């Protein structure tokens, strides 16, 4: 959900063969490749750029959307483990509309006394591409669908969404589970969810990452995740600190909270870079796309613009006439002018962007706490500058990232030690 994007390339003027219709096969293929690049870029921009095709978010429309969802459930078209609570038992209650963007609906609700967020990429269940196996009449298909074929279809959707080739054993989080009397509705609902990249990513990270939201359940094409208050530039510390452990008002309390959150950001960077079979790239880094738990753990709450390495390479490898054409939001590549093609390798890093867009806000000036020595604050400010500035990393952020990562971690831990020592010396200040 990025607010701005780099250019993806410039349309070329039609030459003589374009005017006269005498293009050869090679020119046609080149033209098709160029057009495909533009189509991919435009689709991704629309997927991430808020406000481009947004509509007014209202309670009245949100309630109508959920009412239509329940009608489809009652008619047997869709199912889900949250449908009964939403449509019959009254244990999942709509609270307010959070936002609509280009068809995507994001609503807040209370589920058994717990705040949750309901999300769907599209408003209506019928807007999703149907599963081909279900296109025949229900009485002909019965409940017997070939499991091997279903697994292949699910794996294909994961490959399309994330660029990952997963074996059947790796699809457990997405598999519809036990067969039931509403098998057709079960499979139709799964198919609608699989067409939503964020759902697929959150589901696969469910038991693998404390830095991603778990999927709590679903009803048809809507899925529920935990509600956490998002960050915002309006907050002095970028994130709301109310209820966070140890985040007492005042300079010392905020300095400790900021240091803990920064360390969690570093943990997330290391986790996304190293703990999966492919690096997970964050291409839209801003406070609004993250939240913090009460223990200061950073959580990615919007991953519409997060891509594993294979998908990242596919996105970056586009036509170009200069490096500026190879900037995809916060993920940059370089233009090879010999072939007018962007490199598939990202040249900046998650760490660099987080230093630039998050850490600079905190550490560009002092932490406003006399408990931290001026020398330590200066070292921290210089380390953040070194991390955020590509030139300061000898032109190769990816190679230099480990060195500056460890430097930042060491300085942040030293900051916490100084704050703890000051607390012991003068408690309550």
Buried (B, 14 or more C-beta within 10 A) or exposed (E): BBEEBBBBBEEEEEEEEEEEEEBEEEEEEBBEEBEEBBEBBEEBBEBBBBEEEBEEBEEEBBEEBBEBBBEBBEEEBBBBEBBBBBBEEEEBEBBEBBBBBBBBBBBBBBBEEEEBBBBBBBBBBEEBEEBEBBEEEEEEBEEEBEEEEBBEBBBEBBBBBBBBEBEEEBBEBBEBEEEEEBBBBBBBBBBBBBBBBBBBBBBBBBEEBBBBBBBBBBBBBBBBBBBBBBBEEEBEBBBBBEEBEBBBEEBBBBBBBBBBBBBBBBBBBBBBBEEBEBBBBBBBBBBBBBBBBEEBBBBBBBBBBBBBBBBBBEBBBBBBEBBBBBBBBBBBBBBEEEEBBBBBEBBBBBBBBBBBBBBBBBBEEBBBBEBBEEEBBEBBBBBBBBBBBBEBBEEEBBEBBEEBBEBBBEBBEBBBEBBEEBBEEEEEE
